């Protein structure tokens, strides 16, 4: 009898252990399935999130690109409105207290960027041909259309562009000349005229400052004529200081000489080119 009870107990324990083992296996399988499902869901959510971020990034880039005005759109924009343009640096006029003044141009037109926020380190990087994106306020000062109080970024990976000098000699005295405002231009075959008189009453070919009140190192003003009309040209000392060849060339001009010139078609109460090169041809 004791032997039968013992055998019964042994069989019961075996079945119980088998039941426990089966339950543990089922639990492990369920947990694995749950973990796999969770991982799949997480992966799907991460993929969806990454796709959303990419779409947002692409949309931001497209939006940024859409805000960049063409030259035609820039010229059509109202004064005192914020504008964003992309163009290539052609020359730097000055840097002072983290502000820069820059001549920029693309294949369609040119821009004068005045008081552009700029560190001294970035100013050194604004070499001719460098492409930048600038945002500022379209303004007008004495006829000069410019972008004031702006900020800028370098356009990474962009090509470079140096604008060729556009011959605008035949446009002198015409309404079409202003259409090329701020562009890099050239004038050919002009005749040097008197700019004023010295203290002795003798005619002189140039003046320090527009009224002769300046000294060495200040802006130079000189006159040259074409087809019977006389125009005033300037050596902007911030752009071309007294150490440059063009500054010396203008100081050596003689009334009656024939000259070719290059420079930027700046405007001040009428055409007032900022000259960067003068060559005596006769």
Buried (B, 14 or more C-beta within 10 A) or exposed (E): EEEEEEEEEEEEEEEEEEEEEEEEEEEEEEEEEEEEEEEEEEEEEEEEEEEEEEEEEEEEEEEEEEEBBEBEEBBEBEEEEEBBBBBBBBBBBBBEEEBBBBBBBBEEBBBBBBBBBBEEEBBEEBEBEBBBBBBBBBBEEEBBBBBBBBEBEBBEEBEEBEBEBBEBBEBBEEEEBBEBBBBBBBBBEBBBBBBBEEEEEEEBBBBBBBEBEBEEEBBBBBBBEBEEEEBBBBBBBEBBEEEBEBBEBBBEBEBEBBBBBBBBBBBBEEBBBBBBBBEEEE
